[in-house]
Amino acid sequence: ISTSLNPLLFISVLLEISRLLNTGLDMESLSICVRLCEQGINPEALSSVIKELRKASEGLKVRINKYCLF
């Protein structure tokens, strides 16, 4: 991803777009994703991994909450 914007402005603009799209990514996570894409990681594959990690995390939270109630 090449840009003529300064890096902080660039990530700020991306963060605002991310918020508008309700991605749930914070600035650090978004920065990591941008760096991975700049290094050649397929953005669609990265998106799939993030979605799977969120599902797994949510499932783990549900199981923990279920066992903590008893």
All heavy atoms as TSV, in Angstrom:
chain	resi	resn	atom	element	x	y	z
A	1	ILE	N	N	0.870	-1.171	0.000
A	1	ILE	CA	C	0.000	0.000	0.000
A	1	ILE	C	C	0.908	1.222	0.000
A	1	ILE	O	O	1.623	1.438	0.957
A	1	ILE	CB	C	-0.919	0.020	1.231
A	1	ILE	CG1	C	-1.775	-1.240	1.252
A	1	ILE	CG2	C	-1.762	1.273	1.267
A	1	ILE	CD1	C	-2.591	-1.410	2.502
A	2	SER	N	N	0.879	1.963	-1.063
A	2	SER	CA	C	1.727	3.146	-1.094
A	2	SER	C	C	0.852	4.376	-0.966
A	2	SER	O	O	-0.285	4.414	-1.425
A	2	SER	CB	C	2.550	3.166	-2.369
A	2	SER	OG	O	1.994	4.006	-3.322
A	3	THR	N	N	1.392	5.374	-0.317
A	3	THR	CA	C	0.621	6.583	-0.101
A	3	THR	C	C	1.542	7.783	-0.050
A	3	THR	O	O	2.698	7.676	0.353
A	3	THR	CB	C	-0.188	6.489	1.205
A	3	THR	OG1	O	-0.885	7.714	1.375
A	3	THR	CG2	C	0.683	6.242	2.404
A	4	SER	N	N	1.031	8.929	-0.456
A	4	SER	CA	C	1.805	10.156	-0.344
A	4	SER	C	C	1.465	10.876	0.958
A	4	SER	O	O	2.086	11.869	1.293
A	4	SER	CB	C	1.531	11.067	-1.542
A	4	SER	OG	O	0.152	11.379	-1.603
A	5	LEU	N	N	0.470	10.372	1.709
A	5	LEU	CA	C	0.137	10.942	3.008
A	5	LEU	C	C	1.208	10.555	4.021
A	5	LEU	O	O	1.846	9.518	3.892
A	5	LEU	CB	C	-1.207	10.398	3.507
A	5	LEU	CG	C	-2.454	10.719	2.693
A	5	LEU	CD1	C	-3.646	9.983	3.280
A	5	LEU	CD2	C	-2.713	12.209	2.681
A	6	ASN	N	N	1.368	11.381	5.054
A	6	ASN	CA	C	2.304	10.956	6.087
A	6	ASN	C	C	1.705	9.750	6.795
A	6	ASN	O	O	0.489	9.567	6.815
A	6	ASN	CB	C	2.658	12.120	7.031
A	6	ASN	CG	C	1.546	12.492	7.989
A	6	ASN	OD1	O	0.997	11.629	8.679
A	6	ASN	ND2	N	1.231	13.769	8.065
A	7	PRO	N	N	2.541	8.893	7.360
A	7	PRO	CA	C	2.062	7.624	7.930
A	7	PRO	C	C	0.979	7.778	8.994
A	7	PRO	O	O	0.024	7.005	9.022
A	7	PRO	CB	C	3.323	7.004	8.520
A	7	PRO	CG	C	4.436	7.598	7.728
A	7	PRO	CD	C	3.986	8.990	7.389
A	8	LEU	N	N	1.095	8.774	9.878
A	8	LEU	CA	C	0.099	8.947	10.928
A	8	LEU	C	C	-1.249	9.371	10.353
A	8	LEU	O	O	-2.294	8.854	10.754
A	8	LEU	CB	C	0.578	9.967	11.965
A	8	LEU	CG	C	-0.315	10.129	13.184
A	8	LEU	CD1	C	-0.534	8.804	13.892
A	8	LEU	CD2	C	0.288	11.146	14.142
A	9	LEU	N	N	-1.234	10.264	9.383
A	9	LEU	CA	C	-2.473	10.687	8.738
A	9	LEU	C	C	-3.093	9.520	7.980
A	9	LEU	O	O	-4.305	9.298	8.037
A	9	LEU	CB	C	-2.213	11.860	7.789
A	9	LEU	CG	C	-3.428	12.388	7.023
A	9	LEU	CD1	C	-4.524	12.837	7.977
A	9	LEU	CD2	C	-3.023	13.524	6.113
A	10	PHE	N	N	-2.258	8.751	7.308
A	10	PHE	CA	C	-2.736	7.592	6.545
A	10	PHE	C	C	-3.449	6.598	7.457
A	10	PHE	O	O	-4.568	6.175	7.179
A	10	PHE	CB	C	-1.548	6.926	5.836
A	10	PHE	CG	C	-1.908	5.699	5.065
A	10	PHE	CD1	C	-2.679	5.775	3.924
A	10	PHE	CD2	C	-1.468	4.453	5.487
A	10	PHE	CE1	C	-3.015	4.640	3.199
A	10	PHE	CE2	C	-1.790	3.306	4.772
A	10	PHE	CZ	C	-2.571	3.409	3.633
A	11	ILE	N	N	-2.823	6.237	8.577
A	11	ILE	CA	C	-3.436	5.257	9.468
A	11	ILE	C	C	-4.669	5.852	10.140
A	11	ILE	O	O	-5.639	5.137	10.412
A	11	ILE	CB	C	-2.419	4.692	10.495
A	11	ILE	CG1	C	-2.921	3.366	11.073
A	11	ILE	CG2	C	-2.125	5.671	11.591
A	11	ILE	CD1	C	-2.966	2.242	10.120
A	12	SER	N	N	-4.680	7.155	10.392
A	12	SER	CA	C	-5.856	7.807	10.979
A	12	SER	C	C	-7.049	7.742	10.029
A	12	SER	O	O	-8.178	7.487	10.449
A	12	SER	CB	C	-5.552	9.263	11.326
A	12	SER	OG	O	-4.583	9.332	12.335
A	13	VAL	N	N	-6.784	7.957	8.746
A	13	VAL	CA	C	-7.847	7.868	7.737
A	13	VAL	C	C	-8.349	6.426	7.641
A	13	VAL	O	O	-9.559	6.176	7.618
A	13	VAL	CB	C	-7.352	8.381	6.365
A	13	VAL	CG1	C	-8.348	8.060	5.266
A	13	VAL	CG2	C	-7.083	9.880	6.426
A	14	LEU	N	N	-7.420	5.474	7.618
A	14	LEU	CA	C	-7.824	4.062	7.580
A	14	LEU	C	C	-8.616	3.673	8.817
A	14	LEU	O	O	-9.587	2.922	8.728
A	14	LEU	CB	C	-6.601	3.150	7.453
A	14	LEU	CG	C	-5.979	3.039	6.081
A	14	LEU	CD1	C	-4.786	2.088	6.129
A	14	LEU	CD2	C	-6.976	2.571	5.049
A	15	LEU	N	N	-8.229	4.192	9.982
A	15	LEU	CA	C	-8.944	3.888	11.220
A	15	LEU	C	C	-10.367	4.425	11.163
A	15	LEU	O	O	-11.312	3.743	11.576
A	15	LEU	CB	C	-8.197	4.455	12.423
A	15	LEU	CG	C	-8.785	4.128	13.784
A	15	LEU	CD1	C	-8.829	2.622	14.016
A	15	LEU	CD2	C	-7.984	4.814	14.890
A	16	GLU	N	N	-10.533	5.608	10.623
A	16	GLU	CA	C	-11.888	6.169	10.499
A	16	GLU	C	C	-12.731	5.329	9.546
A	16	GLU	O	O	-13.905	5.042	9.823
A	16	GLU	CB	C	-11.828	7.625	10.020
A	16	GLU	CG	C	-13.173	8.300	9.982
A	16	GLU	CD	C	-13.887	8.354	11.333
A	16	GLU	OE1	O	-13.217	8.373	12.379
A	16	GLU	OE2	O	-15.137	8.363	11.321
A	17	ILE	N	N	-12.164	4.910	8.436
A	17	ILE	CA	C	-12.881	4.033	7.498
A	17	ILE	C	C	-13.228	2.718	8.195
A	17	ILE	O	O	-14.344	2.205	8.079
A	17	ILE	CB	C	-12.040	3.786	6.223
A	17	ILE	CG1	C	-11.911	5.077	5.425
A	17	ILE	CG2	C	-12.664	2.679	5.377
A	17	ILE	CD1	C	-10.893	5.014	4.303
A	18	SER	N	N	-12.279	2.192	8.943
A	18	SER	CA	C	-12.485	0.949	9.686
A	18	SER	C	C	-13.648	1.083	10.666
A	18	SER	O	O	-14.478	0.182	10.798
A	18	SER	CB	C	-11.193	0.592	10.423
A	18	SER	OG	O	-11.363	-0.511	11.263
A	19	ARG	N	N	-13.706	2.208	11.354
A	19	ARG	CA	C	-14.808	2.454	12.301
A	19	ARG	C	C	-16.144	2.573	11.585
A	19	ARG	O	O	-17.150	2.042	12.051
A	19	ARG	CB	C	-14.525	3.707	13.121
A	19	ARG	CG	C	-13.447	3.495	14.146
A	19	ARG	CD	C	-13.231	4.719	14.996
A	19	ARG	NE	N	-12.177	4.472	15.965
A	19	ARG	CZ	C	-11.336	5.386	16.394
A	19	ARG	NH1	N	-11.429	6.630	15.958
A	19	ARG	NH2	N	-10.403	5.074	17.264
A	20	LEU	N	N	-16.153	3.272	10.461
A	20	LEU	CA	C	-17.391	3.422	9.686
A	20	LEU	C	C	-17.914	2.074	9.200
A	20	LEU	O	O	-19.116	1.860	9.091
A	20	LEU	CB	C	-17.164	4.354	8.490
A	20	LEU	CG	C	-16.957	5.835	8.836
A	20	LEU	CD1	C	-16.521	6.600	7.588
A	20	LEU	CD2	C	-18.214	6.448	9.434
A	21	LEU	N	N	-16.989	1.158	8.928
A	21	LEU	CA	C	-17.362	-0.177	8.458
A	21	LEU	C	C	-17.562	-1.165	9.605
A	21	LEU	O	O	-17.826	-2.344	9.371
A	21	LEU	CB	C	-16.289	-0.707	7.501
A	21	LEU	CG	C	-16.143	0.071	6.194
A	21	LEU	CD1	C	-14.932	-0.429	5.417
A	21	LEU	CD2	C	-17.406	-0.024	5.359
A	22	ASN	N	N	-17.426	-0.686	10.847
A	22	ASN	CA	C	-17.613	-1.527	12.033
A	22	ASN	C	C	-16.740	-2.778	12.019
A	22	ASN	O	O	-17.203	-3.879	12.307
A	22	ASN	CB	C	-19.087	-1.921	12.204
A	22	ASN	CG	C	-19.968	-0.736	12.460
A	22	ASN	OD1	O	-19.635	0.127	13.271
A	22	ASN	ND2	N	-21.085	-0.662	11.761
A	23	THR	N	N	-15.469	-2.610	11.695
A	23	THR	CA	C	-14.568	-3.761	11.641
A	23	THR	C	C	-14.167	-4.254	13.028
A	23	THR	O	O	-13.760	-5.405	13.179
A	23	THR	CB	C	-13.283	-3.429	10.871
A	23	THR	OG1	O	-12.556	-2.424	11.596
A	23	THR	CG2	C	-13.573	-2.981	9.462
A	24	GLY	N	N	-14.225	-3.366	14.007
A	24	GLY	CA	C	-13.809	-3.753	15.352
A	24	GLY	C	C	-12.302	-3.734	15.543
A	24	GLY	O	O	-11.799	-4.173	16.565
A	25	LEU	N	N	-11.565	-3.225	14.558
A	25	LEU	CA	C	-10.108	-3.157	14.670
A	25	LEU	C	C	-9.698	-1.856	15.342
A	25	LEU	O	O	-10.194	-0.785	14.988
A	25	LEU	CB	C	-9.456	-3.230	13.290
A	25	LEU	CG	C	-9.651	-4.526	12.510
A	25	LEU	CD1	C	-9.092	-4.362	11.099
A	25	LEU	CD2	C	-8.994	-5.691	13.226
A	26	ASP	N	N	-8.798	-1.960	16.319
A	26	ASP	CA	C	-8.238	-0.754	16.923
A	26	ASP	C	C	-7.031	-0.311	16.096
A	26	ASP	O	O	-6.664	-0.970	15.122
A	26	ASP	CB	C	-7.861	-0.996	18.385
A	26	ASP	CG	C	-6.838	-2.108	18.569
A	26	ASP	OD1	O	-6.174	-2.486	17.598
A	26	ASP	OD2	O	-6.719	-2.594	19.703
A	27	MET	N	N	-6.417	0.802	16.494
A	27	MET	CA	C	-5.326	1.349	15.693
A	27	MET	C	C	-4.154	0.367	15.595
A	27	MET	O	O	-3.565	0.202	14.521
A	27	MET	CB	C	-4.838	2.684	16.240
A	27	MET	CG	C	-3.778	3.321	15.352
A	27	MET	SD	S	-3.272	4.949	15.855
A	27	MET	CE	C	-4.557	5.922	15.101
A	28	GLU	N	N	-3.823	-0.291	16.687
A	28	GLU	CA	C	-2.695	-1.233	16.665
A	28	GLU	C	C	-2.987	-2.405	15.731
A	28	GLU	O	O	-2.143	-2.783	14.913
A	28	GLU	CB	C	-2.394	-1.747	18.072
A	28	GLU	CG	C	-1.221	-2.698	18.109
A	28	GLU	CD	C	-0.927	-3.215	19.497
A	28	GLU	OE1	O	-1.711	-2.980	20.425
A	28	GLU	OE2	O	0.105	-3.889	19.631
A	29	SER	N	N	-4.179	-2.978	15.840
A	29	SER	CA	C	-4.549	-4.103	14.982
A	29	SER	C	C	-4.582	-3.698	13.519
A	29	SER	O	O	-4.106	-4.432	12.648
A	29	SER	CB	C	-5.916	-4.666	15.390
A	29	SER	OG	O	-5.897	-5.103	16.722
A	30	LEU	N	N	-5.135	-2.539	13.252
A	30	LEU	CA	C	-5.199	-2.046	11.881
A	30	LEU	C	C	-3.798	-1.811	11.328
A	30	LEU	O	O	-3.508	-2.176	10.184
A	30	LEU	CB	C	-6.026	-0.761	11.824
A	30	LEU	CG	C	-6.293	-0.190	10.451
A	30	LEU	CD1	C	-7.065	-1.181	9.593
A	30	LEU	CD2	C	-7.073	1.116	10.573
A	31	SER	N	N	-2.921	-1.262	12.135
A	31	SER	CA	C	-1.534	-1.030	11.703
A	31	SER	C	C	-0.842	-2.344	11.370
A	31	SER	O	O	-0.104	-2.437	10.377
A	31	SER	CB	C	-0.749	-0.297	12.795
A	31	SER	OG	O	-1.268	0.986	13.003
A	32	ILE	N	N	-1.078	-3.359	12.192
A	32	ILE	CA	C	-0.495	-4.673	11.937
A	32	ILE	C	C	-1.019	-5.234	10.618
A	32	ILE	O	O	-0.256	-5.763	9.801
A	32	ILE	CB	C	-0.778	-5.629	13.107
A	32	ILE	CG1	C	0.004	-5.189	14.336
A	32	ILE	CG2	C	-0.443	-7.070	12.729
A	32	ILE	CD1	C	-0.408	-5.871	15.623
A	33	CYS	N	N	-2.318	-5.105	10.397
A	33	CYS	CA	C	-2.913	-5.595	9.144
A	33	CYS	C	C	-2.320	-4.880	7.938
A	33	CYS	O	O	-2.014	-5.519	6.921
A	33	CYS	CB	C	-4.427	-5.411	9.167
A	33	CYS	SG	S	-5.286	-6.514	10.302
A	34	VAL	N	N	-2.143	-3.571	8.043
A	34	VAL	CA	C	-1.560	-2.799	6.940
A	34	VAL	C	C	-0.146	-3.282	6.667
A	34	VAL	O	O	0.232	-3.518	5.508
A	34	VAL	CB	C	-1.584	-1.280	7.243
A	34	VAL	CG1	C	-0.727	-0.509	6.244
A	34	VAL	CG2	C	-3.013	-0.764	7.227
A	35	ARG	N	N	0.651	-3.463	7.731
A	35	ARG	CA	C	2.027	-3.928	7.541
A	35	ARG	C	C	2.061	-5.307	6.909
A	35	ARG	O	O	2.895	-5.580	6.037
A	35	ARG	CB	C	2.781	-3.925	8.866
A	35	ARG	CG	C	3.299	-2.527	9.200
A	35	ARG	CD	C	4.169	-2.530	10.438
A	35	ARG	NE	N	3.307	-2.060	11.525
A	35	ARG	CZ	C	3.223	-2.593	12.731
A	35	ARG	NH1	N	3.952	-3.632	13.049
A	35	ARG	NH2	N	2.416	-2.097	13.631
A	36	LEU	N	N	1.167	-6.188	7.326
A	36	LEU	CA	C	1.125	-7.528	6.741
A	36	LEU	C	C	0.778	-7.454	5.255
A	36	LEU	O	O	1.389	-8.143	4.427
A	36	LEU	CB	C	0.122	-8.405	7.482
A	36	LEU	CG	C	0.558	-8.865	8.872
A	36	LEU	CD1	C	-0.612	-9.510	9.608
A	36	LEU	CD2	C	1.734	-9.815	8.779
A	37	CYS	N	N	-0.186	-6.606	4.908
A	37	CYS	CA	C	-0.559	-6.446	3.493
A	37	CYS	C	C	0.593	-5.853	2.687
A	37	CYS	O	O	0.842	-6.261	1.552
A	37	CYS	CB	C	-1.810	-5.585	3.366
A	37	CYS	SG	S	-3.306	-6.400	3.958
A	38	GLU	N	N	1.320	-4.907	3.285
A	38	GLU	CA	C	2.477	-4.320	2.599
A	38	GLU	C	C	3.564	-5.364	2.350
A	38	GLU	O	O	4.320	-5.249	1.389
A	38	GLU	CB	C	3.058	-3.172	3.433
A	38	GLU	CG	C	2.205	-1.937	3.419
A	38	GLU	CD	C	2.715	-0.841	4.332
A	38	GLU	OE1	O	3.440	-1.130	5.308
A	38	GLU	OE2	O	2.374	0.327	4.063
A	39	GLN	N	N	3.607	-6.390	3.198
A	39	GLN	CA	C	4.604	-7.443	3.047
A	39	GLN	C	C	4.122	-8.573	2.144
A	39	GLN	O	O	4.790	-9.589	1.993
A	39	GLN	CB	C	5.000	-7.993	4.418
A	39	GLN	CG	C	5.742	-6.975	5.246
A	39	GLN	CD	C	6.083	-7.476	6.633
A	39	GLN	OE1	O	5.964	-8.658	6.928
A	39	GLN	NE2	N	6.506	-6.577	7.487
A	40	GLY	N	N	2.930	-8.409	1.574
A	40	GLY	CA	C	2.469	-9.363	0.576
A	40	GLY	C	C	1.406	-10.344	1.033
A	40	GLY	O	O	1.010	-11.217	0.263
A	41	ILE	N	N	0.945	-10.226	2.272
A	41	ILE	CA	C	-0.113	-11.113	2.749
A	41	ILE	C	C	-1.404	-10.785	1.999
A	41	ILE	O	O	-1.750	-9.619	1.803
A	41	ILE	CB	C	-0.334	-10.936	4.272
A	41	ILE	CG1	C	0.920	-11.303	5.053
A	41	ILE	CG2	C	-1.538	-11.734	4.763
A	41	ILE	CD1	C	1.339	-12.749	4.941
A	42	ASN	N	N	-2.112	-11.804	1.581
A	42	ASN	CA	C	-3.370	-11.633	0.869
A	42	ASN	C	C	-4.408	-11.039	1.835
A	42	ASN	O	O	-4.708	-11.643	2.862
A	42	ASN	CB	C	-3.845	-12.995	0.354
A	42	ASN	CG	C	-5.136	-12.915	-0.402
A	42	ASN	OD1	O	-6.076	-12.253	-0.008
A	42	ASN	ND2	N	-5.183	-13.628	-1.505
A	43	PRO	N	N	-4.976	-9.865	1.518
A	43	PRO	CA	C	-5.944	-9.220	2.411
A	43	PRO	C	C	-7.181	-10.079	2.693
A	43	PRO	O	O	-7.699	-10.073	3.814
A	43	PRO	CB	C	-6.341	-7.941	1.671
A	43	PRO	CG	C	-5.257	-7.695	0.695
A	43	PRO	CD	C	-4.692	-9.039	0.348
A	44	GLU	N	N	-7.642	-10.826	1.694
A	44	GLU	CA	C	-8.823	-11.679	1.917
A	44	GLU	C	C	-8.494	-12.814	2.870
A	44	GLU	O	O	-9.302	-13.164	3.737
A	44	GLU	CB	C	-9.332	-12.216	0.581
A	44	GLU	CG	C	-9.962	-11.138	-0.272
A	44	GLU	CD	C	-10.457	-11.670	-1.605
A	44	GLU	OE1	O	-10.718	-12.878	-1.714
A	44	GLU	OE2	O	-10.565	-10.859	-2.536
A	45	ALA	N	N	-7.298	-13.381	2.732
A	45	ALA	CA	C	-6.882	-14.439	3.650
A	45	ALA	C	C	-6.728	-13.888	5.066
A	45	ALA	O	O	-7.141	-14.531	6.043
A	45	ALA	CB	C	-5.567	-15.056	3.178
A	46	LEU	N	N	-6.167	-12.698	5.178
A	46	LEU	CA	C	-6.009	-12.056	6.476
A	46	LEU	C	C	-7.372	-11.808	7.122
A	46	LEU	O	O	-7.574	-12.078	8.305
A	46	LEU	CB	C	-5.237	-10.740	6.322
A	46	LEU	CG	C	-4.945	-9.947	7.579
A	46	LEU	CD1	C	-4.179	-10.779	8.600
A	46	LEU	CD2	C	-4.169	-8.681	7.220
A	47	SER	N	N	-8.312	-11.352	6.338
A	47	SER	CA	C	-9.672	-11.128	6.826
A	47	SER	C	C	-10.295	-12.428	7.333
A	47	SER	O	O	-10.928	-12.459	8.390
A	47	SER	CB	C	-10.529	-10.537	5.703
A	47	SER	OG	O	-11.868	-10.465	6.083
A	48	SER	N	N	-10.096	-13.501	6.595
A	48	SER	CA	C	-10.629	-14.801	7.007
A	48	SER	C	C	-10.027	-15.263	8.326
A	48	SER	O	O	-10.723	-15.777	9.201
A	48	SER	CB	C	-10.366	-15.857	5.931
A	48	SER	OG	O	-11.093	-15.552	4.772
A	49	VAL	N	N	-8.725	-15.070	8.478
A	49	VAL	CA	C	-8.053	-15.460	9.723
A	49	VAL	C	C	-8.603	-14.652	10.898
A	49	VAL	O	O	-8.881	-15.197	11.969
A	49	VAL	CB	C	-6.520	-15.290	9.601
A	49	VAL	CG1	C	-5.838	-15.416	10.953
A	49	VAL	CG2	C	-5.957	-16.292	8.619
A	50	ILE	N	N	-8.771	-13.359	10.705
A	50	ILE	CA	C	-9.306	-12.500	11.775
A	50	ILE	C	C	-10.708	-12.952	12.164
A	50	ILE	O	O	-11.029	-13.062	13.355
A	50	ILE	CB	C	-9.300	-11.017	11.345
A	50	ILE	CG1	C	-7.854	-10.512	11.246
A	50	ILE	CG2	C	-10.108	-10.156	12.312
A	50	ILE	CD1	C	-7.710	-9.162	10.595
A	51	LYS	N	N	-11.541	-13.252	11.174
A	51	LYS	CA	C	-12.904	-13.719	11.466
A	51	LYS	C	C	-12.886	-15.027	12.242
A	51	LYS	O	O	-13.650	-15.208	13.195
A	51	LYS	CB	C	-13.695	-13.878	10.171
A	51	LYS	CG	C	-14.068	-12.573	9.517
A	51	LYS	CD	C	-14.771	-12.827	8.195
A	51	LYS	CE	C	-15.004	-11.550	7.439
A	51	LYS	NZ	N	-15.585	-11.797	6.105
A	52	GLU	N	N	-12.024	-15.958	11.835
A	52	GLU	CA	C	-11.933	-17.253	12.522
A	52	GLU	C	C	-11.427	-17.080	13.953
A	52	GLU	O	O	-11.916	-17.739	14.871
A	52	GLU	CB	C	-11.035	-18.218	11.750
A	52	GLU	CG	C	-11.659	-18.729	10.479
A	52	GLU	CD	C	-12.973	-19.464	10.709
A	52	GLU	OE1	O	-13.049	-20.291	11.640
A	52	GLU	OE2	O	-13.926	-19.198	9.953
A	53	LEU	N	N	-10.451	-16.205	14.140
A	53	LEU	CA	C	-9.948	-15.948	15.492
A	53	LEU	C	C	-11.036	-15.340	16.380
A	53	LEU	O	O	-11.143	-15.685	17.560
A	53	LEU	CB	C	-8.731	-15.028	15.447
A	53	LEU	CG	C	-7.444	-15.650	14.919
A	53	LEU	CD1	C	-6.363	-14.594	14.737
A	53	LEU	CD2	C	-6.959	-16.744	15.859
A	54	ARG	N	N	-11.829	-14.466	15.816
A	54	ARG	CA	C	-12.931	-13.871	16.593
A	54	ARG	C	C	-13.961	-14.926	16.979
A	54	ARG	O	O	-14.457	-14.933	18.106
A	54	ARG	CB	C	-13.594	-12.748	15.802
A	54	ARG	CG	C	-12.754	-11.497	15.775
A	54	ARG	CD	C	-13.448	-10.389	15.042
A	54	ARG	NE	N	-12.639	-9.170	15.111
A	54	ARG	CZ	C	-12.818	-8.124	14.359
A	54	ARG	NH1	N	-13.788	-8.129	13.461
A	54	ARG	NH2	N	-12.052	-7.068	14.478
A	55	LYS	N	N	-14.296	-15.818	16.041
A	55	LYS	CA	C	-15.244	-16.900	16.346
A	55	LYS	C	C	-14.707	-17.783	17.456
A	55	LYS	O	O	-15.425	-18.139	18.387
A	55	LYS	CB	C	-15.524	-17.744	15.104
A	55	LYS	CG	C	-16.428	-17.117	14.095
A	55	LYS	CD	C	-16.630	-18.082	12.932
A	55	LYS	CE	C	-17.276	-17.404	11.752
A	55	LYS	NZ	N	-17.367	-18.310	10.594
A	56	ALA	N	N	-13.439	-18.152	17.341
A	56	ALA	CA	C	-12.824	-19.015	18.348
A	56	ALA	C	C	-12.790	-18.325	19.711
A	56	ALA	O	O	-13.079	-18.940	20.735
A	56	ALA	CB	C	-11.416	-19.411	17.917
A	57	SER	N	N	-12.459	-17.053	19.706
A	57	SER	CA	C	-12.410	-16.282	20.946
A	57	SER	C	C	-13.791	-16.187	21.587
A	57	SER	O	O	-13.938	-16.359	22.805
A	57	SER	CB	C	-11.872	-14.877	20.654
A	57	SER	OG	O	-11.933	-14.073	21.803
A	58	GLU	N	N	-14.801	-15.932	20.771
A	58	GLU	CA	C	-16.169	-15.840	21.289
A	58	GLU	C	C	-16.621	-17.182	21.848
A	58	GLU	O	O	-17.249	-17.244	22.911
A	58	GLU	CB	C	-17.125	-15.358	20.202
A	58	GLU	CG	C	-18.486	-14.954	20.708
A	58	GLU	CD	C	-18.439	-13.865	21.766
A	58	GLU	OE1	O	-17.623	-12.922	21.661
A	58	GLU	OE2	O	-19.232	-13.957	22.734
A	59	GLY	N	N	-16.307	-18.262	21.150
A	59	GLY	CA	C	-16.662	-19.594	21.633
A	59	GLY	C	C	-15.997	-19.908	22.963
A	59	GLY	O	O	-16.612	-20.489	23.862
A	60	LEU	N	N	-14.747	-19.505	23.093
A	60	LEU	CA	C	-14.023	-19.716	24.339
A	60	LEU	C	C	-14.653	-18.906	25.472
A	60	LEU	O	O	-14.821	-19.412	26.585
A	60	LEU	CB	C	-12.557	-19.333	24.156
A	60	LEU	CG	C	-11.624	-19.563	25.334
A	60	LEU	CD1	C	-11.636	-21.035	25.748
A	60	LEU	CD2	C	-10.219	-19.119	24.990
A	61	LYS	N	N	-15.022	-17.669	25.193
A	61	LYS	CA	C	-15.669	-16.829	26.208
A	61	LYS	C	C	-16.978	-17.456	26.677
A	61	LYS	O	O	-17.284	-17.458	27.870
A	61	LYS	CB	C	-15.937	-15.431	25.661
A	61	LYS	CG	C	-14.706	-14.583	25.514
A	61	LYS	CD	C	-15.067	-13.238	24.907
A	61	LYS	CE	C	-13.853	-12.437	24.536
A	61	LYS	NZ	N	-14.207	-11.182	23.871
A	62	VAL	N	N	-17.755	-17.986	25.741
A	62	VAL	CA	C	-19.028	-18.622	26.083
A	62	VAL	C	C	-18.788	-19.826	26.990
A	62	VAL	O	O	-19.465	-19.995	28.004
A	62	VAL	CB	C	-19.803	-19.035	24.807
A	62	VAL	CG1	C	-20.957	-19.954	25.136
A	62	VAL	CG2	C	-20.279	-17.793	24.057
A	63	ARG	N	N	-17.807	-20.645	26.633
A	63	ARG	CA	C	-17.506	-21.831	27.458
A	63	ARG	C	C	-17.014	-21.436	28.847
A	63	ARG	O	O	-17.394	-22.035	29.847
A	63	ARG	CB	C	-16.482	-22.725	26.762
A	63	ARG	CG	C	-17.074	-23.505	25.596
A	63	ARG	CD	C	-16.159	-24.629	25.147
A	63	ARG	NE	N	-14.842	-24.159	24.748
A	63	ARG	CZ	C	-14.487	-23.872	23.505
A	63	ARG	NH1	N	-15.341	-24.002	22.527
A	63	ARG	NH2	N	-13.275	-23.465	23.234
A	64	ILE	N	N	-16.163	-20.425	28.919
A	64	ILE	CA	C	-15.667	-19.973	30.219
A	64	ILE	C	C	-16.812	-19.449	31.065
A	64	ILE	O	O	-16.923	-19.787	32.248
A	64	ILE	CB	C	-14.568	-18.892	30.040
A	64	ILE	CG1	C	-13.296	-19.540	29.493
A	64	ILE	CG2	C	-14.292	-18.165	31.338
A	64	ILE	CD1	C	-12.221	-18.552	29.077
A	65	ASN	N	N	-17.669	-18.627	30.476
A	65	ASN	CA	C	-18.812	-18.082	31.214
A	65	ASN	C	C	-19.755	-19.195	31.673
A	65	ASN	O	O	-20.283	-19.147	32.772
A	65	ASN	CB	C	-19.568	-17.058	30.376
A	65	ASN	CG	C	-18.807	-15.756	30.230
A	65	ASN	OD1	O	-17.950	-15.430	31.048
A	65	ASN	ND2	N	-19.093	-15.026	29.179
A	66	LYS	N	N	-19.937	-20.189	30.843
A	66	LYS	CA	C	-20.821	-21.312	31.183
A	66	LYS	C	C	-20.291	-22.038	32.405
A	66	LYS	O	O	-21.036	-22.351	33.317
A	66	LYS	CB	C	-20.925	-22.262	29.996
A	66	LYS	CG	C	-21.797	-23.453	30.242
A	66	LYS	CD	C	-21.840	-24.349	29.018
A	66	LYS	CE	C	-22.632	-25.604	29.295
A	66	LYS	NZ	N	-22.645	-26.514	28.143
A	67	TYR	N	N	-18.995	-22.306	32.447
A	67	TYR	CA	C	-18.423	-23.051	33.561
A	67	TYR	C	C	-18.236	-22.188	34.805
A	67	TYR	O	O	-18.221	-22.700	35.914
A	67	TYR	CB	C	-17.097	-23.706	33.148
A	67	TYR	CG	C	-17.322	-24.820	32.158
A	67	TYR	CD1	C	-16.867	-24.728	30.864
A	67	TYR	CD2	C	-18.011	-25.963	32.544
A	67	TYR	CE1	C	-17.087	-25.738	29.950
A	67	TYR	CE2	C	-18.243	-27.002	31.641
A	67	TYR	CZ	C	-17.774	-26.873	30.348
A	67	TYR	OH	O	-18.000	-27.872	29.455
A	68	CYS	N	N	-18.101	-20.891	34.641
A	68	CYS	CA	C	-17.943	-20.011	35.805
A	68	CYS	C	C	-19.254	-19.791	36.529
A	68	CYS	O	O	-19.260	-19.435	37.706
A	68	CYS	CB	C	-17.371	-18.650	35.366
A	68	CYS	SG	S	-15.639	-18.733	34.899
A	69	LEU	N	N	-20.380	-20.018	35.851
A	69	LEU	CA	C	-21.690	-19.831	36.482
A	69	LEU	C	C	-22.025	-20.975	37.424
A	69	LEU	O	O	-22.886	-20.853	38.273
A	69	LEU	CB	C	-22.780	-19.687	35.417
A	69	LEU	CG	C	-22.687	-18.424	34.571
A	69	LEU	CD1	C	-23.756	-18.448	33.478
A	69	LEU	CD2	C	-22.840	-17.166	35.422
A	70	PHE	N	N	-21.352	-22.098	37.283
A	70	PHE	CA	C	-21.659	-23.269	38.116
A	70	PHE	C	C	-20.642	-23.464	39.190
A	70	PHE	O	O	-19.583	-23.086	39.221
A	70	PHE	CB	C	-21.774	-24.536	37.254
A	70	PHE	CG	C	-22.885	-24.454	36.278
A	70	PHE	CD1	C	-22.647	-24.289	34.923
A	70	PHE	CD2	C	-24.208	-24.533	36.706
A	70	PHE	CE1	C	-23.670	-24.204	34.008
A	70	PHE	CE2	C	-25.244	-24.455	35.783
A	70	PHE	CZ	C	-24.984	-24.292	34.450
